[in-house]
Amino acid sequence: MNESDQREEVLLAEVHDAFGVVRVVEVGEYRFLEFGDAVEQSCVFTADPAWLEYDYTRAMLLGALCHAAPESALFLGLGAGNLTQACLKFLPLEDVEVIELRPDVPRLAIEYLGLDDDPRLTIRIGDALKLLESAETTDLLFVDLYTDQGPGAGHLAWTFLEACQAKLNPDGWLVINQWATNDGKPLGAPLLRGLFHRHYWECPVKEGNVALLVPADLDQELDMQGLRARAEALAPRLGYSLDTLLDALRPAS
């Protein structure tokens, strides 16, 4: 990224919708999805759209590896689609659904950001807080609902997060990209501790986020040995190691 940061930024697309502005800009070998006043949402390496540039997306992929053999995944919030692409490429998924609020985001992801027309992938447009009820139960559920102002209301909505956990199949995992506060704890930590009975794990990352890994129920534990083995086995295909994120994993604080 260092060399490309010094290159000229090229605006590839700009869309105005009911929620504001969406842009796609290119800097060297990278393309960025931006909301509002140049608020960067996602980064895609154009040579490999399944490459995860940011640690928070790698931490969310690590959360997916908590499940030994996931067959289904639900993404609430698409962004540039590179986490979705990575999960389709590296996990044994058979059915993937995305719920995205802004109709132009999937179009831009397909046109400019390398999102494939995978037969396993279905995208629905609308508010995740309203459409979640009609979604199928799933092995993996990712919550990444951000605007140019920060995390969406769902990130601190008790009933919504409770409904997300309830959508999980047995042995399923809920993975939330949560903002971190100045003390390094996830935004809304008191609510999260109460809602999930302190039975979840946190993975803080350098971008200032905390990935939350929440099991389907209280009887379900994190198999660190199995998680580490799956991460190490996948590393050659990923092109990077997840060891630093594994080492950063901690019980709910």
HUDA-V560379 format. One record per residue. PHI is phi in radians with two decimals (999 if undefined). PSI is psi in whole degrees, 0 to 359 (* if undefined). OMEGA is omega in radians with two decimals (* if undefined). Layout:
((PHI	PSI	OMEGA) (PHI	PSI	OMEGA))
This chain:
((999	333	-3.00) (-1.09	315	3.14) (-1.16	317	-3.08) (-1.20	333	3.13) (-1.05	334	-3.07) (-1.58	357	-3.12) (-1.51	167	-3.09) (-1.21	139	3.08) (-1.55	129	-3.10) (-2.04	126	3.09) (-1.41	118	-3.13) (-1.66	327	-3.11) (-2.76	147	3.05) (-2.52	127	-3.10) (-2.23	137	3.05) (-1.92	125	3.12) (-2.28	191	-3.09) (-1.14	344	-3.08) (-1.84	357	3.14) (2.29	220	-3.03) (-2.00	140	3.00) (-2.16	131	3.13) (-2.24	152	2.91) (-2.09	123	3.12) (-2.15	151	-3.13) (-2.05	133	3.05) (-2.32	105	-3.11) (1.07	236	-3.10) (-1.55	7	-3.08) (-2.07	146	3.01) (-2.15	142	-3.05) (-2.14	138	2.98) (-1.69	125	-3.10) (-2.15	143	3.02) (-1.96	144	3.01) (1.10	223	-3.04) (-1.48	72	3.10) (1.00	38	3.06) (-1.53	110	-3.04) (-1.23	126	-3.14) (-1.81	320	-3.04) (-2.62	155	3.11) (-2.28	132	-3.13) (-2.16	130	3.00) (-1.46	112	-2.92) (-1.10	332	3.13) (-1.24	338	-3.13) (-2.66	91	-3.09) (-1.10	346	3.09) (-1.55	356	3.08) (-1.23	131	3.14) (-1.75	108	-3.06) (-1.36	322	-3.02) (-1.65	147	3.12) (-1.12	328	-3.10) (-1.18	326	3.08) (-1.27	325	3.07) (-1.14	322	3.10) (-1.15	325	3.10) (-1.22	324	3.04) (-1.13	320	3.07) (-1.03	320	3.07) (-1.06	323	3.11) (-1.14	328	-3.13) (-1.29	353	3.01) (-1.08	332	3.09) (-1.55	129	-3.05) (-1.17	326	-3.07) (-2.70	71	-3.11) (-1.23	137	3.10) (-1.86	340	-3.09) (-2.39	151	3.12) (-2.56	145	3.08) (-2.19	124	3.12) (-1.89	122	3.05) (-1.76	100	-3.01) (1.80	121	-3.08) (-1.67	317	-2.99) (1.06	219	3.12) (-1.33	347	3.09) (1.55	7	-3.06) (-1.30	330	3.04) (-1.17	319	3.07) (-1.05	315	3.11) (-1.05	316	-3.12) (-1.11	318	-3.13) (-1.16	321	3.09) (-1.14	325	-3.09) (-1.37	321	-2.93) (-1.88	349	-3.12) (-1.98	155	-3.11) (-1.43	51	-3.05) (-1.39	143	3.09) (-1.97	338	-3.08) (-2.56	122	-3.10) (-2.27	128	3.10) (-2.11	140	3.07) (-2.13	135	2.99) (-2.00	118	-3.08) (-2.23	132	-3.07) (-1.18	318	-2.96) (-1.79	118	-3.03) (-1.09	333	-3.12) (-1.34	340	-3.09) (-1.12	310	3.08) (-1.08	322	3.13) (-1.06	315	3.13) (-1.16	323	3.13) (-1.11	321	3.13) (-1.28	317	-3.03) (-1.33	323	-2.99) (-2.11	340	-2.93) (-2.03	12	2.95) (1.40	16	3.12) (-1.24	122	-3.08) (-1.38	154	2.98) (-1.48	76	-3.11) (-1.46	132	-3.11) (-1.09	342	3.11) (-1.43	350	-2.98) (-1.78	131	3.03) (-2.19	133	3.12) (-2.04	127	3.05) (-1.99	141	-3.13) (-1.77	130	3.09) (2.69	181	-3.11) (-1.37	121	-3.11) (-1.05	328	3.14) (-1.12	333	-3.14) (-1.68	326	-3.04) (-1.53	346	-3.11) (-0.98	320	-3.08) (-1.00	326	-3.07) (-1.55	359	3.13) (-1.37	155	3.07) (-1.29	156	3.01) (-1.14	158	-2.94) (-2.60	159	3.08) (-1.40	326	-3.13) (-2.28	136	3.08) (-2.33	122	-3.11) (-1.88	129	3.09) (-1.96	117	-3.11) (-2.59	68	-2.99) (-1.83	89	-3.08) (-2.09	147	3.03) (-2.09	185	3.08) (-1.25	352	3.11) (-1.73	355	-3.11) (2.14	201	-3.10) (-1.15	143	3.10) (-1.22	170	-3.07) (-1.04	330	-3.10) (-1.07	335	-3.11) (-1.20	344	3.12) (-2.25	21	-3.10) (-1.77	109	-3.04) (-0.94	307	-3.05) (-1.13	324	3.13) (-1.18	312	-3.14) (-1.14	325	3.06) (-1.11	319	3.12) (-1.17	326	3.08) (-1.08	312	3.13) (-1.10	323	-3.13) (-1.20	341	3.11) (-1.38	352	-3.08) (-1.36	140	2.95) (-1.24	165	3.02) (-0.93	137	-3.09) (1.26	10	3.14) (-1.36	168	-3.14) (-2.37	135	3.02) (-1.74	126	-3.11) (-2.10	118	-3.05) (-2.04	127	3.02) (-1.53	97	-3.04) (-1.84	142	2.99) (-1.11	152	3.02) (-1.84	146	3.04) (-1.51	179	-3.04) (-1.08	336	3.14) (-1.56	7	3.08) (1.50	358	3.11) (-1.50	156	3.13) (-1.18	146	3.04) (-0.96	131	3.14) (1.34	26	-3.06) (-0.93	318	3.14) (-1.07	319	3.10) (-1.13	315	-3.10) (-1.11	319	3.13) (-1.09	321	3.14) (-1.26	316	-3.09) (-1.12	315	-3.05) (-1.77	12	3.07) (0.96	37	-3.14) (1.02	16	-3.08) (-1.81	72	3.05) (-2.78	172	-3.11) (-2.17	153	-3.10) (-2.12	142	3.06) (-2.25	94	3.12) (-1.24	144	-3.12) (-2.27	165	-2.99) (-1.21	340	3.13) (-1.29	356	3.13) (1.65	18	3.08) (-1.93	168	3.01) (-2.30	121	3.03) (-1.45	127	3.13) (-1.77	130	3.14) (-1.98	108	-3.00) (-2.04	120	3.12) (-1.32	166	-3.09) (-1.13	327	-3.13) (-2.66	175	-3.03) (-1.24	340	-3.14) (-1.42	351	-3.05) (-1.64	125	-3.12) (-1.87	164	3.06) (-1.50	118	3.12) (-1.51	89	-3.06) (-1.11	322	-3.14) (-1.11	315	3.11) (-1.17	320	3.13) (-1.08	314	-3.14) (-1.11	319	3.14) (-1.11	317	3.13) (-1.17	321	3.13) (-1.15	318	-3.13) (-1.20	323	3.13) (-1.18	328	-3.10) (-1.45	338	-3.02) (-0.90	316	3.14) (-1.07	326	3.11) (-1.32	324	3.14) (-1.20	321	-3.04) (1.59	8	3.09) (-2.72	162	-3.13) (-1.71	148	3.06) (-1.79	12	-3.04) (-1.05	319	-3.10) (-1.14	327	3.10) (-1.28	321	3.05) (-1.03	318	-3.13) (-1.20	335	-3.12) (-1.47	346	-3.12) (-1.01	137	-3.14) (-2.51	154	3.02) (-1.12	161	-3.14) (-0.87	132	-3.10) (-1.71	*	*))
